[in-house]
Amino acid sequence: MKQVDFEAFIMGLPNVQREENFGYSLFFVGDDRSLPFVTIIDSDNDYDNVSNLNRKDVFRLNIGVSKETFNNLITGPLDGDIDYSVLNVFLPHPHYSRQHFVCILNPDGENVEKTKQLIVEAHSIAEERLHRKDRS
């Protein structure tokens, strides 16, 4: 799938709002702008240049998943010698792994469906966070 296809998939989920900021597409549930559940970036910038995103048609999806999902998906170290420029591999996010964000560049093959599942999970987590906020 291409970046535009993932963006359409995300926007097809209930109550999703999109913002553009610092070269990122940020996706939120409802009016809660405290933490996006997914971000997409397609070029390097001063704050984030570890993925060599300036390559033609390369993009990175960043997805906020549960701690359990994160731990099942990411089995290696959270820092150290991680090649963040590799395509189609789930990795801990280079800056937000402690918040259980994973990332993947250009998901392909079986990882397309897995990526969609993770996006749906992240959306559910964001919905629950919004509902908890509304109840308080």
C-alpha positions as CSV (number, residue, x, y, z in Angstrom):
1,M,0.0,0.0,0.0
2,K,1.1,3.5,-0.6
3,Q,1.1,6.3,2.0
4,V,-2.2,7.8,0.6
5,D,-3.9,4.4,1.0
6,F,-2.9,4.2,4.7
7,E,-4.1,7.8,5.2
8,A,-7.5,6.9,3.6
9,F,-7.7,3.8,5.9
10,I,-7.0,5.9,9.0
11,M,-9.5,8.6,8.0
12,G,-12.1,5.9,7.5
13,L,-12.0,5.0,11.2
14,P,-14.7,6.7,13.4
15,N,-14.2,10.3,14.7
16,V,-10.6,10.8,13.3
17,Q,-9.2,14.2,12.9
18,R,-6.0,15.0,11.0
19,E,-3.5,17.8,11.4
20,E,-0.3,18.6,9.6
21,N,2.6,19.8,11.7
22,F,6.4,19.8,11.3
23,G,6.1,17.6,8.2
24,Y,4.0,15.0,10.0
25,S,0.4,14.0,9.4
26,L,-1.0,13.5,12.9
27,F,-4.1,11.5,13.4
28,F,-6.3,12.1,16.6
29,V,-9.6,10.7,17.8
30,G,-12.1,13.5,18.3
31,D,-11.0,16.8,19.7
32,D,-8.3,15.4,22.0
33,R,-5.0,16.7,20.7
34,S,-2.9,15.5,23.6
35,L,-1.4,12.5,21.8
36,P,-1.9,11.3,18.2
37,F,-2.6,7.6,17.8
38,V,-0.8,7.5,14.4
39,T,1.6,9.8,12.7
40,I,3.0,9.6,9.2
41,I,6.2,11.3,8.0
42,D,7.7,11.2,4.5
43,S,10.8,13.3,4.7
44,D,13.6,13.9,7.1
45,N,13.7,17.1,9.2
46,D,15.9,18.7,11.8
47,Y,14.3,16.7,14.6
48,D,13.9,13.4,12.9
49,N,16.4,12.2,10.3
50,V,17.2,8.6,11.4
51,S,15.0,6.8,8.8
52,N,16.5,8.4,5.6
53,L,13.0,9.4,4.5
54,N,14.3,11.6,1.7
55,R,14.3,8.5,-0.6
56,K,11.7,8.4,-3.3
57,D,8.3,7.2,-2.1
58,V,9.5,6.2,1.4
59,F,7.3,7.0,4.4
60,R,7.2,5.9,8.0
61,L,4.1,5.0,10.0
62,N,4.3,5.6,13.8
63,I,1.7,3.7,15.7
64,G,0.8,3.9,19.4
65,V,0.0,0.4,20.6
66,S,-0.6,-1.3,24.0
67,K,2.3,-2.3,26.1
68,E,1.5,-5.9,25.6
69,T,1.4,-5.5,21.8
70,F,4.6,-3.5,21.8
71,N,6.4,-6.1,23.9
72,N,5.2,-8.9,21.6
73,L,6.2,-7.1,18.5
74,I,9.5,-5.6,19.6
75,T,11.8,-8.3,21.0
76,G,15.2,-6.5,20.7
77,P,16.7,-3.6,22.6
78,L,15.0,-0.2,22.5
79,D,18.1,1.6,21.8
80,G,21.5,0.9,20.4
81,D,22.4,0.0,16.8
82,I,19.0,-0.1,15.2
83,D,18.8,0.6,11.5
84,Y,15.8,2.8,11.2
85,S,16.1,3.1,7.4
86,V,15.2,-0.6,6.8
87,L,11.9,-1.1,4.9
88,N,8.9,-3.2,6.0
89,V,10.2,-4.1,9.5
90,F,8.4,-3.2,12.8
91,L,10.8,-1.3,15.0
92,P,10.5,0.6,18.3
93,H,9.9,4.3,17.4
94,P,13.2,6.2,17.5
95,H,12.0,8.7,20.0
96,Y,8.7,7.5,21.5
97,S,9.3,3.8,22.1
98,R,8.8,4.4,25.9
99,Q,5.2,5.5,25.1
100,H,4.8,2.1,23.2
101,F,5.0,3.6,19.7
102,V,6.2,1.3,16.9
103,C,7.2,2.3,13.5
104,I,7.5,0.8,10.0
105,L,8.7,2.1,6.7
106,N,6.6,1.2,3.7
107,P,4.7,-1.8,5.0
108,D,4.4,-4.5,2.3
109,G,3.1,-8.0,2.0
110,E,1.8,-9.6,5.2
111,N,2.8,-6.4,7.1
112,V,0.1,-4.4,5.4
113,E,-2.6,-6.3,7.3
114,K,-0.6,-6.3,10.5
115,T,-0.1,-2.6,10.2
116,K,-3.9,-2.1,9.7
117,Q,-4.5,-4.2,12.8
118,L,-2.1,-2.1,14.8
119,I,-3.7,1.1,13.6
120,V,-7.2,-0.2,14.6
121,E,-5.7,-1.1,18.1
122,A,-4.1,2.4,18.4
123,H,-7.5,4.0,17.4
124,S,-9.3,2.0,20.1
125,I,-6.7,3.0,22.8
126,A,-7.2,6.7,21.8
127,E,-11.0,6.3,21.9
128,E,-10.8,4.9,25.4
129,R,-8.4,7.7,26.5
130,L,-10.9,10.2,25.1
131,H,-13.8,8.6,26.9
132,R,-11.9,8.5,30.2
133,K,-11.1,12.2,29.8
134,D,-14.8,12.9,29.1
135,R,-15.9,11.1,32.3
136,S,-13.5,13.0,34.5
